Amino acid sequence: MSSGNESCLFENGSVSFFSCLVHVWEAGLGQLQDYLSFLEYLLWVFTPLAIVFILPFLIVIFLYLSILFLHVYKRKNQLREAYSNNLWDGARKTLAILWDGHGAIWHGYEIHGLEKIPDEGPALVVYYHGAIPIDYYYFLASVIIQKGRTCHSVADHFLFNVPGFKLLLEVFSVIHGPQEECVKALRSGHLLGISPGGVREALFSDETYPLFWGKRKGFAQVAIDSKVPVIPMFTQNLREGFRSLGTLRFYRWAYERFRLPIAPIYGGFPVKFRTYLGDPIPYDPKLNASELAEKVQQAVQALIDKHQKIPGNILRALVERFQRERKED
Ligand SMILES: *[C@@H]1O[C@H](CO)[C@@H](O)[C@H](O)[C@H]1NC(C)=O
């Protein structure tokens, strides 16, 4: 860049104004080009980044659209409410079909072993928690569509504080899970889904798929108290679809210290999702809660070992999405 200016000064002793101008112009143009290509470079680096941080928000938007639908539905059906106690069946089915469609289109979603979910009567479904448990939403949709049942769910407290979520949680029978409530749901013959790892697993597990259950055994106590079988569940490539930056120390600290679930989540990649349901672990009066908790954890771990290549790889999971054949169980 400096060569342009030097030739202005030393060109055969006589400085030609025009050639100087041209040189300066060229130099300036060169700089502008450098600048532009630098911008282009930044854009190239950050566009994918922006997209992968925006895509998870689409799920949130999709959730709010579902809620909007529920409100419209409620208004439209207010008159009928007095006469029908299954007012929400239609709404649940409609939303189930929408979410099921989303899963099919975006992730080529498959569910293996749905026949292990009983057609009637209670069972406790215990699953590995992804950064966004979108596989669990798809699972709920499949159960509604194929079994005609609404699987109740246990969710973290913070979900009940998200503005606008109340109706959605109500319609889909989501509880925040004191043990008595869980037992009550199971004793009345419902299916119930729970993830013992919860928010901690969502934020701090990674592409090696470690479980974060600690010494938790409340869920096992619930299964024992209500004498129901436990069905383990795991979704292949879940962490390749959405990842969290929870491995950064700060977020772990913020969560353990203040219960702030704030680790950023990125992803939204259209990777292959396959949900696997394991064999039911029948109620066994000889097992205490710690033993059952251990047994269930081993069952979920066995599903991970069998169906997940570790460490997970986003590219490989994407390729699997576009390989056509349905994988055998
Ligand atoms: C559960 O059973 C195991 C082995 O039988 C025993 O070591 C443990 O103390 C029991 N736990 C409780 C809470 O009773």
The ligand as a Gaussian input file, in Angstrom:
#p B3LYP/6-31G(d) Opt

LIG

0 1
 C      -31.510000     -50.497000      49.603000
 O      -31.002000     -51.788000      49.466000
 C      -29.574000     -51.850000      49.444000
 C      -29.138000     -53.277000      49.128000
 O      -30.103000     -54.225000      49.454000
 C      -29.036000     -51.386000      50.794000
 O      -27.614000     -51.430000      50.794000
 C      -29.513000     -49.953000      51.038000
 O      -29.125000     -49.520000      52.317000
 C      -31.035000     -49.875000      50.910000
 N      -31.397000     -48.461000      50.958000
 C      -32.362000     -48.013000      51.742000
 C      -32.610000     -46.555000      51.704000
 O      -33.016000     -48.749000      52.442000

